[in-house]
């Protein structure tokens, strides 16, 4: 699968949308025993996708991220991934002490063991007492009008459901490992997860996306997170898929009174990788922290779109996203912070920083702050630059080789985000990967 063409204007042909209706209809027999509410939700999703089609470059939210190869490709329903493929990868990625869930080619293969106060289950095997709660949440947390989320709802093979009971503090993280395996033809992996942290509970959820080397597929993933009053969720999202894959992911978060949500997003993989993260602060005292790191080279295109909605008073949000771009890579950051009229005493900070390591690398950054209240403290900004010449000279004057000095400075730029992660094992793994894969600028390019 080739890299994403630059500036490709695509007008989705009706036949492409009809193709996914056929995939949906072909899977009807496998959904025969689903409850009526889920069937209605799927139908609504399919109808919405048919009405909207794929996003086009003329759409403001997608004008820097054309998805021509996805919109024009006829991705199929994935076949079942071989155990011989996903099991070794699952063992390799296992985190000590974590509850591991494996999703291969969009199909949940293992869910680990539920513990007291923590339910980790397939939607199809959901305990009866949780069905009303899940039916009220699934598909309701994502933003209305998202065509790709609608397509995910229609085509998802199943959904992973994680529920933390009221007042339960889950010590061990839940690690959801999404694995893409090679298929006969490129397929769409419609991964879906729902996390519900009940009032006064806490949990850490890690989502890791990897794939078999050379596997060509498209991940269209959706994760919904409900954070109850006084609850806390720490959420890691690590996108490390092969360059032969495409990745379009969405995370939607709804937060209650005095709740805490902390996100760590790392994107280093896929030919095109985009993540849309929206957080709605719906209860006074809610605090949202978004940390992100993007590392891209060759002709990768990595996009991060974030939206923080301050809907009520006395809430805080803190956002820091960094990008490291080399060769002909392109990055996109669009961060919106809304402060509604009633959201007095809001404290919101947003920062986007980009390090360009070549003259051909590009970043399109657009931090946005829309304030409709008058008693607030809000800041936002973006910086774009190359390696600092003075810092480079200082290291060279201490006898450090030029190539090593550049590597030190690039790594230090990334480490600022890694140091915010609470799980040491995750930090060390990403750090080790970055030490090997972090791009360094060519010798003549020093800014």
C-alpha positions as CSV (number, residue, x, y, z in Angstrom):
1,X,0.0,0.0,0.0
2,X,1.5,3.3,-1.1
3,X,2.0,6.4,1.1
4,X,-0.7,9.0,1.2
5,X,-0.7,11.3,-1.9
6,X,-0.4,15.0,-1.0
7,X,-3.4,17.3,-1.6
8,X,-5.5,14.6,-3.3
9,X,-9.0,16.0,-3.7
10,X,-11.5,13.1,-3.5
11,X,-15.2,13.2,-4.1
12,X,-16.6,10.0,-2.8
13,X,-18.5,8.1,-5.5
14,X,-21.8,6.6,-4.5
15,X,-20.5,3.1,-5.3
16,X,-17.9,3.4,-2.5
17,X,-20.6,4.0,0.1
18,X,-22.8,1.3,-1.4
19,X,-19.9,-1.1,-1.0
20,X,-20.0,-0.7,2.8
21,X,-23.8,-1.2,2.8
22,X,-23.2,-4.5,1.1
23,X,-20.6,-5.4,3.8
24,X,-23.2,-4.5,6.4
25,X,-25.9,-6.6,4.8
26,X,-23.6,-9.5,4.3
27,X,-23.0,-9.6,8.1
28,X,-26.6,-9.7,9.0
29,X,-26.6,-13.4,9.9
30,X,-23.9,-12.9,12.5
31,X,-26.0,-10.2,14.2
32,X,-29.3,-12.2,14.3
33,X,-29.2,-12.7,18.1
34,X,-28.4,-9.1,19.0
35,X,-30.8,-7.1,21.1
36,X,-33.2,-4.8,19.4
37,X,-31.5,-1.6,20.8
38,X,-28.2,-2.7,19.2
39,X,-29.8,-3.5,15.9
40,X,-31.4,-0.1,15.9
41,X,-28.1,1.6,16.7
42,X,-26.4,-0.2,13.9
43,X,-29.1,0.7,11.4
44,X,-28.9,4.3,12.5
45,X,-25.1,4.2,12.0
46,X,-25.3,2.7,8.5
47,X,-28.0,5.2,7.4
48,X,-26.0,8.1,8.7
49,X,-22.9,6.9,6.8
50,X,-24.8,6.5,3.6
51,X,-26.2,10.0,3.9
52,X,-22.8,11.6,4.7
53,X,-20.2,9.5,2.9
54,X,-16.5,9.9,3.6
55,X,-15.1,13.3,4.7
56,X,-13.9,15.4,1.8
57,X,-11.0,17.9,1.6
58,X,-13.5,20.7,1.2
59,X,-14.7,19.8,4.8
60,X,-12.9,22.3,7.1
61,X,-12.0,19.5,9.6
62,X,-10.3,17.4,6.8
63,X,-8.8,20.0,4.5
64,X,-5.2,19.2,5.6
65,X,-5.8,15.4,5.8
66,X,-7.1,14.1,2.5
67,X,-8.1,10.4,2.8
68,X,-8.2,9.5,-0.9
69,X,-6.8,6.0,-0.7
70,X,-9.3,5.1,2.1
71,X,-12.3,6.7,0.5
72,X,-11.5,5.3,-2.9
73,X,-10.4,1.9,-1.7
74,X,-12.9,-1.0,-1.3
75,X,-11.8,-2.4,2.0
76,X,-13.4,-5.7,2.9
77,X,-14.6,-7.5,6.0
78,X,-11.5,-9.0,7.7
79,X,-10.9,-12.7,8.0
80,X,-10.1,-14.3,11.3
81,X,-6.5,-13.7,12.3
82,X,-4.4,-16.7,12.8
83,X,-3.5,-17.6,16.3
84,X,0.1,-18.2,15.1
85,X,0.2,-14.5,14.2
86,X,-1.5,-12.7,17.1
87,X,-0.4,-14.9,20.0
88,X,3.4,-14.2,19.7
89,X,2.7,-10.5,19.4
90,X,0.4,-10.6,22.4
91,X,3.1,-12.3,24.5
92,X,5.7,-9.8,23.3
93,X,3.5,-6.8,24.2
94,X,2.2,-8.2,27.6
95,X,2.6,-5.7,30.5
96,X,3.4,-7.2,33.9
97,X,0.4,-7.2,36.2
98,X,-2.0,-5.8,33.6
99,X,-5.2,-7.4,32.5
100,X,-4.6,-8.1,28.8
101,X,-7.3,-8.0,26.1
102,X,-6.4,-9.0,22.6
103,X,-8.4,-7.8,19.6
104,X,-7.1,-9.2,16.3
105,X,-8.4,-8.0,13.0
106,X,-11.2,-6.2,14.8
107,X,-12.3,-9.4,16.6
108,X,-12.0,-9.8,20.4
109,X,-10.0,-12.9,21.1
110,X,-9.2,-12.7,24.8
111,X,-10.6,-10.5,27.6
112,X,-8.5,-11.5,30.5
113,X,-10.2,-12.1,33.9
114,X,-12.7,-9.7,35.5
115,X,-12.0,-9.0,39.1
116,X,-14.1,-7.7,42.0
117,X,-15.6,-4.4,40.9
118,X,-14.2,-4.6,37.4
119,X,-16.0,-6.1,34.4
120,X,-14.1,-6.6,31.1
121,X,-16.4,-8.3,28.7
122,X,-17.5,-8.7,25.1
123,X,-20.7,-6.8,24.3
124,X,-22.2,-10.1,23.2
125,X,-21.4,-11.7,26.5
126,X,-22.4,-8.8,28.7
127,X,-23.8,-9.6,32.1
128,X,-27.6,-8.9,32.2
129,X,-27.3,-6.4,35.0
130,X,-25.0,-4.2,33.0
131,X,-27.1,-4.2,29.8
132,X,-29.2,-1.1,30.6
133,X,-26.2,1.0,31.5
134,X,-24.3,0.0,28.4
135,X,-27.3,0.5,26.1
136,X,-27.6,4.0,27.5
137,X,-24.0,4.8,26.8
138,X,-22.8,3.0,23.6
139,X,-22.9,5.2,20.6
140,X,-24.2,8.2,22.7
141,X,-20.8,9.6,23.8
142,X,-19.4,10.1,20.3
143,X,-20.2,13.3,18.5
144,X,-23.2,13.2,16.3
145,X,-22.4,13.8,12.7
146,X,-19.2,11.7,12.5
147,X,-19.5,9.6,9.4
148,X,-16.6,7.4,10.3
149,X,-17.9,6.7,13.8
150,X,-21.3,5.9,12.2
151,X,-19.6,3.4,9.9
152,X,-17.8,1.9,12.9
153,X,-21.1,1.4,14.7
154,X,-22.5,-0.4,11.7
155,X,-19.6,-2.7,11.0
156,X,-18.1,-3.5,14.4
157,X,-17.8,-7.2,14.9
158,X,-18.3,-6.7,18.7
159,X,-17.5,-4.1,21.3
160,X,-15.2,-4.3,24.3
161,X,-16.9,-3.2,27.5
162,X,-15.0,-2.1,30.6
163,X,-17.1,-1.1,33.6
164,X,-15.6,-0.1,37.0
165,X,-18.1,-0.3,39.9
166,X,-18.8,2.6,42.2
167,X,-16.0,3.4,44.6
168,X,-13.7,0.7,43.2
169,X,-10.0,1.6,42.7
170,X,-8.5,-0.7,40.1
171,X,-4.8,-1.1,40.8
172,X,-3.8,-3.1,37.7
173,X,-4.2,-1.4,34.3
174,X,-6.4,-2.9,31.6
175,X,-4.2,-3.3,28.4
176,X,-6.2,-3.5,25.2
177,X,-3.9,-4.7,22.4
178,X,-5.2,-4.2,18.9
179,X,-3.4,-6.4,16.3
180,X,-3.7,-6.1,12.5
181,X,-2.8,-9.2,10.6
182,X,-2.2,-9.7,6.9
183,X,-5.3,-10.6,4.9
184,X,-6.1,-11.7,1.4
185,X,-7.3,-8.2,0.5
186,X,-7.0,-5.0,2.5
187,X,-9.7,-5.0,5.2
188,X,-11.3,-2.5,7.5
189,X,-10.9,-3.2,11.2
190,X,-13.8,-1.6,13.1
191,X,-12.5,-1.7,16.6
192,X,-14.8,-0.5,19.4
193,X,-14.4,0.0,23.2
194,X,-16.6,1.5,25.9
195,X,-15.1,2.5,29.3
196,X,-17.5,3.4,32.1
197,X,-15.9,4.5,35.4
198,X,-18.7,4.8,37.9
199,X,-18.7,7.5,40.6
200,X,-15.7,7.6,42.9
201,X,-13.9,4.8,41.0
202,X,-10.5,4.9,39.2
203,X,-8.9,2.8,36.4
204,X,-6.0,3.0,34.0
205,X,-6.7,1.8,30.4
206,X,-4.0,1.3,27.8
207,X,-4.8,0.9,24.1
208,X,-2.0,-0.2,21.9
209,X,-2.3,-0.5,18.1
210,X,0.2,-2.7,16.3
211,X,0.3,-4.8,13.2
212,X,2.0,-7.6,11.4
213,X,4.8,-6.2,9.3
214,X,3.7,-5.6,5.7
215,X,0.0,-6.1,6.6
216,X,-2.3,-3.7,4.5
217,X,-5.5,-2.7,6.3
218,X,-7.5,0.3,7.6
219,X,-8.2,0.7,11.3
220,X,-11.4,2.7,11.9
221,X,-11.5,2.7,15.7
222,X,-13.8,4.3,18.3
223,X,-13.4,4.4,22.0
224,X,-16.0,6.0,24.3
225,X,-15.2,6.9,27.9
226,X,-17.6,7.9,30.6
227,X,-16.0,9.3,33.8
228,X,-18.6,9.5,36.7
229,X,-18.7,12.0,39.5
230,X,-15.5,11.9,41.5
231,X,-14.0,9.2,39.2
232,X,-10.5,9.1,37.6
233,X,-9.4,7.6,34.3
234,X,-5.9,7.5,33.0
235,X,-5.9,6.6,29.3
236,X,-3.0,5.7,27.1
237,X,-3.4,5.4,23.4
238,X,-0.3,4.2,21.5
239,X,-0.6,4.0,17.7
240,X,2.4,2.0,16.3
241,X,0.9,0.3,13.3
242,X,3.0,-0.6,10.2
243,X,3.5,1.9,7.4
244,X,1.3,-0.3,5.1
245,X,-1.7,0.5,7.3
246,X,-4.0,3.5,7.6
247,X,-5.4,4.5,11.0
248,X,-8.4,6.8,11.7
249,X,-9.4,6.8,15.4
250,X,-11.8,8.6,17.6
251,X,-12.0,8.9,21.4
252,X,-15.0,10.6,23.0
253,X,-15.0,11.5,26.7
254,X,-17.8,12.7,29.0
255,X,-16.8,13.9,32.5
256,X,-18.9,14.4,35.6
257,X,-18.5,16.5,38.7
258,X,-15.0,16.5,40.3
259,X,-13.8,13.9,37.8
260,X,-10.3,13.5,36.4
261,X,-9.4,12.3,32.9
262,X,-5.8,12.1,31.8
263,X,-4.8,11.1,28.2
264,X,-1.4,10.1,26.8
265,X,-1.5,9.8,23.0
266,X,1.6,8.6,21.1
267,X,1.5,8.3,17.3
268,X,4.4,6.9,15.4
269,X,2.9,4.4,13.0
270,X,0.8,4.0,9.9
271,X,1.1,5.7,6.5
272,X,-1.7,8.0,7.6
273,X,-2.6,8.2,11.3
274,X,-5.3,10.5,12.6
275,X,-6.8,10.7,16.1
276,X,-9.8,12.8,17.0
277,X,-10.2,13.3,20.8
278,X,-13.1,15.2,22.3
279,X,-13.7,15.8,26.0
280,X,-16.8,17.3,27.4
281,X,-16.5,18.7,31.0
282,X,-20.1,18.4,32.2
283,X,-19.7,18.7,36.0
284,X,-18.2,21.4,38.1
285,X,-14.7,20.6,39.4
286,X,-13.8,18.4,36.4
287,X,-10.2,18.4,35.3
288,X,-9.0,17.2,31.9
289,X,-5.3,16.7,30.9
290,X,-4.3,15.9,27.3
291,X,-0.7,14.9,26.5
292,X,0.4,14.0,23.0
293,X,3.5,13.1,21.0
294,X,3.7,12.5,17.2
295,X,6.9,11.3,15.5
296,X,6.9,11.0,11.7
297,X,9.4,10.6,8.9
298,X,9.5,9.5,5.3
299,X,6.1,10.6,3.8
300,X,4.0,9.9,6.8
301,X,1.0,12.1,7.6
302,X,0.0,12.2,11.3
303,X,-3.0,14.3,12.4
304,X,-4.2,15.1,15.9
305,X,-7.6,16.8,16.3
306,X,-8.7,17.7,19.9
307,X,-11.8,19.4,21.3
308,X,-12.2,20.3,24.9
309,X,-15.7,21.6,25.8
310,X,-16.0,23.6,29.1
311,X,-19.7,23.4,29.6
312,X,-20.0,24.3,33.3
313,X,-18.1,26.5,35.8
314,X,-15.0,25.7,37.9
315,X,-13.3,23.3,35.5
316,X,-9.7,22.9,34.4
317,X,-8.0,21.6,31.2
318,X,-4.3,21.3,30.4
319,X,-3.2,20.3,26.9
320,X,0.4,19.8,25.6
321,X,1.0,18.2,22.2
322,X,4.4,17.8,20.5
323,X,5.4,16.7,17.0
324,X,8.8,15.7,15.6
325,X,8.8,15.6,11.8
326,X,11.6,14.6,9.5
327,X,12.1,13.9,5.8
328,X,8.9,14.8,3.9
329,X,6.6,14.0,6.8
330,X,3.6,16.1,7.5
331,X,1.9,16.8,10.8
332,X,-1.5,18.3,11.6
333,X,-2.7,19.7,14.9
334,X,-6.1,21.3,15.4
335,X,-6.9,21.9,19.0
336,X,-10.2,23.6,20.0
337,X,-11.1,24.8,23.5
338,X,-14.7,26.0,24.0
339,X,-15.6,28.0,27.1
340,X,-19.4,28.3,27.2
341,X,-21.3,31.3,28.6
342,X,-22.1,29.6,31.9
343,X,-18.6,28.2,32.4
344,X,-17.2,30.9,34.7
345,X,-14.0,30.3,36.6
346,X,-12.6,28.1,33.8
347,X,-8.8,27.5,33.8
348,X,-7.6,26.3,30.3
349,X,-4.1,26.0,28.9
350,X,-3.2,24.7,25.5
351,X,0.2,24.3,23.9
352,X,1.4,22.8,20.6
353,X,5.1,22.5,19.8
354,X,6.7,21.2,16.7
355,X,10.3,20.3,15.9
356,X,11.1,20.2,12.1
357,X,14.1,18.2,11.3
358,X,14.2,18.8,7.5
359,X,13.4,21.6,5.1
360,X,10.7,19.4,3.5
361,X,8.8,18.5,6.7
362,X,5.6,20.4,7.2
363,X,3.2,21.2,10.1
364,X,-0.3,22.7,9.9
365,X,-1.2,23.8,13.4
366,X,-4.3,25.6,14.4
367,X,-4.9,26.1,18.2
368,X,-8.3,27.6,18.8
369,X,-9.8,29.2,21.9
370,X,-13.4,30.3,21.9
371,X,-14.6,32.0,25.1
372,X,-18.1,33.1,25.8
373,X,-17.6,33.6,29.6
374,X,-15.9,36.6,31.1
375,X,-14.3,35.3,34.4
376,X,-11.8,32.8,33.1
377,X,-8.0,32.2,32.8
378,X,-7.2,30.8,29.3
379,X,-4.0,30.6,27.3
380,X,-3.1,28.9,24.0
381,X,-0.3,29.0,21.6
382,X,1.9,27.1,19.0
383,X,5.6,27.1,18.3
384,X,7.4,25.7,15.2
385,X,11.1,25.5,14.9
386,X,14.3,23.6,14.3
387,X,17.0,22.5,16.8
388,X,18.3,25.3,18.9
389,X,21.7,26.4,17.5
390,X,23.0,27.5,20.9
391,X,22.1,24.2,22.6
392,X,23.7,22.4,19.7
393,X,26.9,24.5,20.0
394,X,27.0,23.9,23.8
395,X,26.9,20.1,23.4
396,X,29.5,20.2,20.6
397,X,31.8,22.3,22.8
398,X,31.6,19.5,25.4
399,X,33.1,17.1,22.9
400,X,29.8,15.5,21.8
401,X,29.7,14.5,18.1
402,X,27.4,16.6,16.0
403,X,25.1,13.6,15.1
404,X,24.9,12.6,18.8
405,X,24.3,16.1,19.9
406,X,21.3,16.4,17.6
407,X,20.0,13.1,18.8
408,X,20.2,14.2,22.4
409,X,18.2,17.4,21.7
410,X,15.5,15.6,19.7
411,X,15.2,13.0,22.5
412,X,14.9,15.7,25.2
413,X,12.1,17.3,23.2
414,X,10.2,14.1,23.3
415,X,11.0,13.1,26.9
416,X,9.0,16.0,28.2
417,X,5.8,14.2,27.2
418,X,7.1,10.7,28.3
419,X,7.8,12.0,31.8
420,X,4.1,12.8,32.2
421,X,3.2,9.1,32.0
422,X,2.5,7.4,35.2
423,X,3.4,3.8,34.2
424,X,7.2,3.3,34.2
425,X,7.0,0.2,31.9
426,X,5.2,2.2,29.2
427,X,7.6,5.1,29.5
428,X,10.6,2.8,29.2
429,X,9.2,0.9,26.2
430,X,8.4,4.0,24.3
431,X,11.7,5.6,25.2
432,X,13.6,2.6,24.0
433,X,11.7,2.6,20.7
434,X,12.3,6.4,20.3
435,X,16.0,6.0,20.9
436,X,16.1,3.6,17.9
437,X,13.7,5.3,15.6
438,X,13.8,9.0,16.4
439,X,14.8,10.8,13.2
440,X,17.8,13.1,13.3
441,X,18.2,16.0,10.9
442,X,20.6,15.9,8.0
443,X,23.9,17.6,8.6
444,X,23.3,20.8,6.7
445,X,20.0,21.6,8.3
446,X,20.5,23.3,11.6
447,X,17.8,26.0,11.5
